[in-house]
């Protein structure tokens, strides 16, 4: 177990608590997956936790929910008091929290068996719901009666899909029946889209997103309109997408309506504009004959921008069309690729205000094969202009 986590557990227990690492961190530990997110469950009340960890900078916003957070050496740590949840009244939060001294009672109010495995500072495992067995079988099973548990907190529906997308878990049959219950699906409209943004990002970013998209589309389309549309790309196309931005670009390529919704999944305007450029660049390359590619890139420098953006556009193009255009990366396409720089033009005697236009002129001459990207040749060409 991580030494910082052991230290926190020792401090809590020295104040009379019974404290355990629990949830995703234990699950990932058992699957040999590294993490920086740690959940600790303790018998101490929030006020006792604050007292015990007074030497740390604590985040107390969710104290009323029994939760205290802190960050140590890049690790995100959430400490929650053992509790029993009452009935839920808003499909998200229990009406009342009752603290308990029992780890088992706390475990039974958690969502999935694989997230309810606890470990003490000595590394001993406490598993009251057969979570280890389910984990070894790659099985996702909700604790308790599935329909009731999903109805309590509707975000669990999207969390379920995120786990499947990320880890390729199989849904236990009763859990899947609860997930796909028509009453549960209809209630998903009660959730604000902003609330589900984190889960949607996680679903799209998972390696098994395509499987979730095809099998649980009826749920996803409640989150974003884009999921209502037919997806023509095959699974192998999504598997080639190396990160979230590429997957979003593939969805956007299918239907531009997704841009209207990207803000709902925490995408800032700068990122939205970048993805727009990627897709415009892909479409320009697709509709351009090879002989005109360099000129098109030159004329649309506001889209292709620089080598980094061009490289991403080319990679996305290759994912979609299975066509290699890496040769363009080695071409002289941007002012930064020129063997001559602005200072060289100043040394030749050109006015500062002329530099940018002259460099673009030289670049165009090279793209049109009227010059080579050779410094001496370029200088000779410029001298004729003096």
C-alpha positions, 0 to 999 in steps of 0.5 A: 500500500502507498506510504502516504495512505498508510500514514493517513490510516495510522493517524486516523487510527491513532485517534481511535478510529477504524479506518480502511482503504476502500473502493476504486483504489483497492479494486485497482490494486487487486488488478495491478492498476496504478491510481492517484485517487484513494477513498478511505472509510473510517469510523471517525466522524467528520469533526474527528477527522478534521481534528486528527488531520489538522496538519493538512490542508483539508477540503471540507465542502462536503463535510455534511455528507461525511466527506473530507478531502485532501491532496498529498504528493499528487494523490487525491484522498477522500475520507468518508465516515461509515454511514447508513443511507436513508431513503433518497428524495431527489434521485441523487442524495439520501434524505438523511445520513446516519453515521455508524461504527460498522464497516459492514453497514457502510459497505452495504450502502455502496454501489458495486461489489467490486467497489466495496472491498476494504483493506486495512493498513496491514494489507488485510482484505475485508470483503462482505459482498464477494467483490473479489470473486466478481472482480476475478470474473470481470463481473459488475454486480450492484449491491442489493436489489438492482432497480431500487439501487439505480432508482436511488441514485440515477448517476449509477446508471452512467457510472455502470457504463463508464466501468464497462467502457474502461474495464470491459466488465460484464454486467451480472444479469440482474444488474443489467435488467435493472439498468435497462428497466424502462422506468429507470431509463425514463427517469434519466431525464430528471438528471441535469446534463451537467451532472452527468458530464464527468461520467459521459467523458469517462464513457467516451474515453474508455477503450470499450466505448464502441461496445457500450455505444452499440449495446446501451445506446438507449441509455446514452441517447438520454445524455447527448443527442449525438447518441441518437444518430446511427454510427457508421464507423466500425469498431476498429476505427474507434480502437485506433483513436488514441484519446478522448479528443480523437473519439470526440472528433470521430463523433463530430465527423459523423454529426456536427450537432455534437459541437452544440453539446460539447460544453455539457461535457466540460469542453471549453471553447478553445478545445471546441475550436481545435476539434472543429479545425481538425475536422475541417482539415480532414475534409479539406485533405479528403477533397483535395488531389495530391498535387494540390495538398501543400497549396491547400494547407498553405491557403488554410493556415488558420486551420492547419496552424502548425506542425502539431495541429497538422500531425493530429489532422493527418492522424485523424485522417488516417484513422477515418480513411486508412490512408497514409499522409505522413509524408506531408509532415516532412514537407516545407508547409509553414514559415517555421519550416523555412531555412531563412528567418526574419532576422536574415531578412533584416540583415539583408536590409528589408524593412521590419514591416515587410518581413511577414509578407516576404516569408509567406511569399517565399513559402508559397514559391517553395510550395509551388516548386518555384524555389527550393528550401535552401538558404542561399537560393532564397537569399539570391531570390530576395536580393533581386527584390532590393 
